[in-house]
Amino acid sequence: MHAVVLDGDNLVKRCIMATAMDDFRAGGVYSGGVYNALNSLATFLRMPEVRASAIYACWDCGIPSRRLSLLPDYKAERARRNILPPNVKESAFKQVGLVRDILHATGVVSLQYKEREADDVVAACVRVLVSQGHNPVVISSDHDLFQCVHMGASVWNLSRREWVDVDNFEATTGVTPEVYVLYRALKGDSSDGIAGCTGCGEVRSRELVTRCVQVEGVPFTTLSPLHQLRRLAYLLTVKSGLEKLSAVECNVLDELSYLERVVQAIDLQASFGGTKGLSNAMLAPSALDRRSFMQQCGALNIPSTAVLYETLADAATRRSLTYNAKKAVDSLPGCDT
């Protein structure tokens, strides 16, 4: 069985963007995002290889101040985009809260923390679950969360509807999980306002990282992403004394200070902070409320609500049985509480 960790904002906002204008043209009742998000999650849970033991939905609640101090323009351009008309956007995005409430009624545990993006919470959940011996699966189309594979999770890529795991990671991304953060820092991410290294697209970033692994071997992959970058810079400095560097290699050295900030900003290994409070929140009993689910879905004219509820609530029911069994064992004489 798998503990499912959902990037809630990623799933719901993708569904909203796909349906908002259709909802607007149909009379302004915004429900397409809700239905598609619930149906997408239910479809995933029905996959034969997925038997969910619990579902944790993670939500945005600001950006870590440290990330903004490292990269002041982080996601600034995204906020200025006008993909949807302002009136449509305001109404359509209220569906994020609706989905969160509806999922709560199916026993999904929602997790949200001040100055933390959903990515930070997802990665922290993965670390907690792996430390407890679970096999977590992450649901998101955000490539930043491919980092979770190195932490011990598998990722269901929503955009391609395919698995990303240790077995196909290099075939999917071009690099191994151990050096993925360095690769992402060099390549950059225009959607987040991260330029990366000048002249480094996917191909050149992959070549730089792969060359380091070939020269340094396993010891390079055991370094933290920040120390991998510094080791890359050292190797290029040594090389510059022997031969002329390419333009891209010169850019790595010239932009090293900026690239160090990028690596620190995007590395999700410790971006959340301590996980004790999160661990306790993940143990909270599931709140199953079929009546509330039916009422909320009915108000939005969402079809097949009974089938959706049974699919979504199945994991919570399984989690409650496990939770109650553990509680009963812990209460036995001679057991620690």
Backbone torsions as a table, in degrees:
resi	resn	phi	psi	omega
1	MET	NA	156.3	-176.8
2	HIS	-124.9	140.7	168.5
3	ALA	-86.5	125.4	-175.9
4	VAL	-96.5	128.3	177.8
5	VAL	-115.9	113.1	-173.5
6	LEU	-100.6	128.0	169.6
7	ASP	-79.4	87.9	-170.6
8	GLY	-58.4	-48.3	-178.9
9	ASP	-61.8	-40.1	-179.5
10	ASN	-61.9	-47.8	-178.7
11	LEU	-64.0	-52.0	-172.9
12	VAL	-68.0	-43.0	-177.6
13	LYS	-67.4	-34.3	174.2
14	ARG	-60.0	-44.3	-178.7
15	CYS	-69.1	-36.2	178.1
16	ILE	-64.8	-46.8	-178.2
17	MET	-62.3	-29.6	-178.6
18	ALA	-78.4	-18.9	-172.0
19	THR	-123.9	-10.6	-170.8
20	ALA	-58.3	-47.2	-177.1
21	MET	-69.4	-34.0	175.5
22	ASP	-64.3	-42.1	177.8
23	ASP	-63.1	-40.2	-179.8
24	PHE	-63.2	-46.9	-179.1
25	ARG	-67.5	-24.7	-178.9
26	ALA	-84.6	0.4	176.9
27	GLY	125.7	3.0	173.8
28	GLY	82.3	18.6	171.9
29	VAL	-95.2	105.4	-171.8
30	TYR	-89.0	101.7	-179.9
31	SER	-136.7	-11.0	-177.5
32	GLY	-60.1	-39.0	178.9
33	GLY	-64.5	-40.2	179.3
34	VAL	-63.9	-51.2	-177.2
35	TYR	-62.0	-47.7	-177.8
36	ASN	-63.7	-37.8	179.7
37	ALA	-66.2	-45.9	179.1
38	LEU	-64.1	-42.8	-178.7
39	ASN	-67.8	-37.6	178.7
40	SER	-63.8	-44.8	179.0
41	LEU	-65.3	-42.8	179.8
42	ALA	-63.2	-40.1	178.2
43	THR	-61.0	-42.1	177.7
44	PHE	-62.1	-44.6	-176.7
45	LEU	-66.8	-23.2	179.3
46	ARG	-83.3	-6.9	179.0
47	MET	-62.4	135.7	-174.5
48	PRO	-58.9	-30.2	-179.0
49	GLU	-82.1	-4.3	-179.5
50	VAL	-109.0	119.3	172.6
51	ARG	-129.3	92.1	-170.1
52	ALA	-72.4	128.9	175.8
53	SER	-93.9	-14.2	178.3
54	ALA	-172.8	155.7	176.0
55	ILE	-128.9	127.3	176.8
56	TYR	-118.2	121.1	179.3
57	ALA	-103.4	125.3	-176.1
58	CYS	-108.5	139.8	-171.8
59	TRP	-131.2	150.5	176.8
60	ASP	-68.3	144.2	170.4
61	CYS	-152.0	57.5	-179.4
62	GLY	99.2	-176.0	-179.4
63	ILE	-122.2	135.6	178.3
64	PRO	-52.9	133.5	-178.1
65	SER	-60.8	-33.0	178.9
66	ARG	-64.6	-38.9	179.4
67	ARG	-64.3	-41.2	179.4
68	LEU	-70.2	-32.7	177.8
69	SER	-69.7	-32.3	177.8
70	LEU	-76.3	-39.4	-177.3
71	LEU	-132.9	84.6	-176.1
72	PRO	-57.4	-27.5	-178.5
73	ASP	-93.5	12.1	-177.8
74	TYR	-59.0	121.2	178.9
75	LYS	59.4	14.2	-179.6
76	ALA	-65.9	-39.5	-179.2
77	GLU	-67.6	-36.4	179.9
78	ARG	-60.0	-38.9	-179.0
79	ALA	-67.8	-24.3	-177.8
80	ARG	-88.4	-10.8	-178.4
81	ARG	-69.4	142.9	177.5
82	ASN	-118.2	64.2	-178.7
83	ILE	-68.0	-36.4	177.3
84	LEU	-115.2	147.6	173.1
85	PRO	-56.4	142.5	-175.5
86	PRO	-51.2	-43.0	-178.7
87	ASN	-67.1	-36.0	178.3
88	VAL	-70.0	-44.3	-178.1
89	LYS	-60.0	-45.8	-177.8
90	GLU	-61.3	-44.4	-178.8
91	SER	-71.9	-43.2	-176.0
92	ALA	-65.1	-39.2	-174.2
93	PHE	-77.9	-5.0	170.9
94	LYS	-65.6	-16.2	178.8
95	GLN	-66.2	-21.6	178.0
96	VAL	-60.2	-47.8	178.4
97	GLY	-65.6	-35.7	178.6
98	LEU	-63.8	-44.5	179.5
99	VAL	-63.2	-40.7	179.6
100	ARG	-60.8	-44.0	179.7
101	ASP	-65.6	-41.5	-179.0
102	ILE	-66.2	-42.5	178.4
103	LEU	-63.7	-35.7	178.3
104	HIS	-58.7	-37.2	-179.3
105	ALA	-69.0	-17.0	178.0
106	THR	-97.4	7.3	178.0
107	GLY	89.8	4.7	175.8
108	VAL	-68.9	134.5	179.4
109	VAL	-88.8	115.7	179.4
110	SER	-91.8	136.4	-176.9
111	LEU	-129.6	125.9	-177.6
112	GLN	-149.8	133.1	-176.1
113	TYR	-136.0	140.9	-177.5
114	LYS	-58.4	136.6	179.9
115	GLU	57.0	37.1	173.6
116	ARG	-135.2	133.4	173.7
117	GLU	-81.8	162.3	178.6
118	ALA	-56.4	-37.0	178.8
119	ASP	-55.1	-45.5	-178.2
120	ASP	-62.6	-41.2	-178.8
121	VAL	-70.2	-41.7	178.7
122	VAL	-58.5	-50.1	-178.1
123	ALA	-62.6	-38.7	178.2
124	ALA	-65.5	-40.6	176.6
125	CYS	-59.4	-43.2	179.9
126	VAL	-60.6	-44.3	-179.5
127	ARG	-62.5	-40.9	178.9
128	VAL	-64.3	-47.6	-176.9
129	LEU	-64.4	-42.9	179.3
130	VAL	-63.1	-40.5	179.4
131	SER	-64.4	-23.0	179.0
132	GLN	-94.3	3.7	176.7
133	GLY	88.6	11.7	179.4
134	HIS	-85.5	165.3	174.5
135	ASN	-112.9	85.5	-175.5
136	PRO	-75.3	148.6	170.5
137	VAL	-122.8	136.4	-178.3
138	VAL	-104.5	136.5	176.1
139	ILE	-111.3	115.1	179.8
140	SER	-173.3	158.9	171.0
141	SER	-105.3	2.1	-178.3
142	ASP	-77.9	116.5	-177.4
143	HIS	-67.0	-19.7	175.0
144	ASP	-59.2	-32.9	-177.4
145	LEU	-78.4	-1.8	170.3
146	PHE	-63.1	-18.2	175.3
147	GLN	-58.3	-26.9	-177.0
148	CYS	-64.8	-20.2	177.3
149	VAL	-63.6	-40.8	178.4
150	HIS	-67.2	-23.8	179.0
151	MET	-84.0	-12.0	177.3
152	GLY	118.9	9.2	-178.5
153	ALA	-106.4	166.8	165.7
154	SER	-107.7	152.9	-177.5
155	VAL	-121.8	130.4	171.7
156	TRP	-95.3	109.8	-178.0
157	ASN	-78.0	107.5	-176.4
158	LEU	-61.0	-37.2	-174.6
159	SER	-70.6	-35.3	-178.8
160	ARG	-103.7	-7.8	-177.2
161	ARG	52.3	54.2	179.3
162	GLU	-147.3	156.7	180.0
163	TRP	-81.7	145.2	168.8
164	VAL	-124.9	117.8	-178.0
165	ASP	-145.2	-173.8	-175.9
166	VAL	-63.5	-27.6	-176.5
167	ASP	-74.8	-33.2	-177.2
168	ASN	-118.1	10.8	-173.4
169	PHE	-59.7	-49.0	-177.8
170	GLU	-66.3	-37.5	178.0
171	ALA	-66.6	-29.1	-178.0
172	THR	-83.2	-42.3	-172.8
173	THR	-105.9	-21.8	-177.3
174	GLY	94.8	-8.6	178.6
175	VAL	-136.3	169.0	178.1
176	THR	-85.3	160.5	-178.4
177	PRO	-58.2	-31.7	-174.9
178	GLU	-66.5	-24.4	-176.3
179	VAL	-116.3	13.5	-174.5
180	TYR	-64.8	-39.5	-178.9
181	VAL	-63.4	-43.6	178.1
182	LEU	-61.1	-44.2	177.9
183	TYR	-58.5	-45.9	179.9
184	ARG	-63.6	-38.0	-179.4
185	ALA	-66.1	-42.1	179.5
186	LEU	-68.5	-41.2	-177.0
187	LYS	-72.1	-36.2	-177.0
188	GLY	82.1	173.8	-179.7
189	ASP	-149.0	99.8	-175.6
190	SER	-63.1	-30.0	-179.2
191	SER	-67.0	-24.6	178.2
192	ASP	-101.9	3.4	-179.1
193	GLY	75.5	27.5	179.9
194	ILE	-107.9	114.2	-173.7
195	ALA	-73.2	-31.4	-173.6
196	GLY	73.3	-164.0	179.3
197	CYS	-84.1	133.8	-179.2
198	THR	-57.3	127.1	178.8
199	GLY	85.6	-2.3	-178.7
200	CYS	-99.3	98.4	169.3
201	GLY	-89.9	-160.4	-179.3
202	GLU	-61.1	-44.2	-173.6
203	VAL	-66.8	-51.6	-176.9
204	ARG	-68.0	-35.5	177.2
205	SER	-62.8	-43.2	179.3
206	ARG	-63.6	-40.6	-179.5
207	GLU	-64.1	-43.1	179.8
208	LEU	-62.5	-46.4	-178.0
209	VAL	-67.2	-44.2	-178.7
210	THR	-63.0	-38.7	179.7
211	ARG	-63.7	-39.1	178.1
212	CYS	-62.4	-43.3	179.9
213	VAL	-64.2	-39.5	180.0
214	GLN	-66.0	-38.5	-178.4
215	VAL	-76.8	-43.5	-172.7
216	GLU	-92.7	-25.4	-179.7
217	GLY	75.6	-156.9	-175.6
218	VAL	-56.7	-40.6	-178.7
219	PRO	-53.2	-33.7	-179.7
220	PHE	-65.2	-39.2	-176.8
221	THR	-72.3	-18.0	179.6
222	THR	-86.2	-9.0	178.4
223	LEU	-74.5	157.1	172.3
224	SER	-68.6	158.3	179.9
225	PRO	-54.6	-39.1	-179.9
226	LEU	-64.4	-42.8	179.5
227	HIS	-73.3	-27.9	173.0
228	GLN	-62.8	-44.0	179.3
229	LEU	-61.9	-44.5	-179.5
230	ARG	-66.1	-34.8	177.2
231	ARG	-68.6	-38.5	175.2
232	LEU	-59.3	-45.4	179.2
233	ALA	-62.2	-38.8	178.6
234	TYR	-64.1	-45.3	-179.9
235	LEU	-62.6	-37.6	178.5
236	LEU	-69.3	-36.6	177.4
237	THR	-63.0	-43.8	177.0
238	VAL	-62.2	-43.4	-179.2
239	LYS	-63.1	-34.8	-178.2
240	SER	-64.5	-22.4	177.3
241	GLY	-81.6	-10.1	-178.0
242	LEU	-109.7	-31.5	-178.3
243	GLU	-156.3	167.4	-179.4
244	LYS	-74.2	133.5	178.8
245	LEU	-80.9	153.8	173.8
246	SER	-72.1	167.4	179.7
247	ALA	-60.0	-41.5	-179.9
248	VAL	-65.0	-43.0	178.4
249	GLU	-61.9	-39.2	176.0
250	CYS	-63.9	-38.4	179.7
251	ASN	-63.9	-36.8	178.0
252	VAL	-58.8	-45.1	-179.4
253	LEU	-70.0	-41.8	-178.9
254	ASP	-66.5	-32.8	-175.1
255	GLU	-105.3	19.5	-173.7
256	LEU	-57.6	-42.5	-178.3
257	SER	-61.0	-43.4	178.2
258	TYR	-65.8	-43.3	-178.5
259	LEU	-65.0	-33.1	175.6
260	GLU	-62.7	-39.3	178.4
261	ARG	-67.7	-38.3	179.1
262	VAL	-62.7	-48.4	-179.3
263	VAL	-56.7	-46.1	-178.7
264	GLN	-66.4	-32.4	-178.0
265	ALA	-74.7	-34.7	-173.7
266	ILE	-97.5	-11.3	-179.2
267	ASP	-71.6	115.7	-175.4
268	LEU	-90.5	0.4	-175.4
269	GLN	-58.2	-38.9	-177.9
270	ALA	-134.5	20.5	-174.2
271	SER	-69.9	-22.2	-177.9
272	PHE	-79.5	-34.2	-173.5
273	GLY	100.2	-156.8	-179.8
274	GLY	-63.3	148.0	-173.2
275	THR	-113.2	8.9	-177.8
276	LYS	-62.0	-48.3	178.8
277	GLY	-63.5	-38.4	177.9
278	LEU	-63.6	-43.4	179.4
279	SER	-57.9	-42.1	179.0
280	ASN	-66.2	-40.6	179.5
281	ALA	-64.1	-33.8	-179.9
282	MET	-70.8	-16.8	179.3
283	LEU	-90.7	-3.5	-177.8
284	ALA	-58.9	140.0	179.1
285	PRO	-60.0	145.2	178.0
286	SER	-71.0	143.7	-179.3
287	ALA	-110.2	90.3	179.3
288	LEU	-85.2	127.9	-178.8
289	ASP	-145.0	84.7	-176.7
290	ARG	-60.6	-40.5	-177.4
291	ARG	-62.6	-45.2	178.8
292	SER	-62.3	-42.3	178.9
293	PHE	-58.3	-48.1	-178.4
294	MET	-63.1	-40.7	-179.3
295	GLN	-65.8	-45.5	-178.0
296	GLN	-66.5	-42.6	178.7
297	CYS	-69.3	-38.1	179.0
298	GLY	-62.2	-38.5	179.7
299	ALA	-63.5	-23.6	-179.6
300	LEU	-102.5	6.0	-179.6
301	ASN	57.9	38.8	179.0
302	ILE	-83.7	125.8	-176.3
303	PRO	-79.8	165.8	174.1
304	SER	55.2	39.4	-175.5
305	THR	-65.1	-36.2	-178.5
306	ALA	-63.9	-43.9	179.6
307	VAL	-65.3	-43.9	178.5
308	LEU	-59.4	-45.3	-177.5
309	TYR	-60.8	-47.6	-177.6
310	GLU	-60.6	-40.3	-179.7
311	THR	-67.2	-46.8	-176.3
312	LEU	-72.2	-34.6	-176.7
313	ALA	-81.4	-13.5	-176.7
314	ASP	-58.6	-44.1	-179.4
315	ALA	-65.1	-39.6	-179.9
316	ALA	-66.2	-37.6	177.2
317	THR	-62.9	-43.7	178.5
318	ARG	-64.1	-39.9	179.4
319	ARG	-65.7	-40.6	-179.7
320	SER	-63.7	-39.6	178.6
321	LEU	-62.9	-43.0	178.8
322	THR	-65.0	-44.2	-179.5
323	TYR	-61.1	-46.0	-178.5
324	ASN	-67.5	-36.5	178.3
325	ALA	-65.3	-43.1	179.2
326	LYS	-64.8	-40.3	-179.7
327	LYS	-63.0	-39.4	-180.0
328	ALA	-66.4	-41.3	178.5
329	VAL	-64.6	-43.1	-178.9
330	ASP	-63.4	-25.6	-177.2
331	SER	-85.5	-7.6	179.9
332	LEU	-67.8	147.9	178.1
333	PRO	-56.2	134.5	178.5
334	GLY	91.7	-6.8	178.2
335	CYS	-97.2	142.6	176.3
336	ASP	-73.7	142.4	177.9
337	THR	-106.8	NA	NA
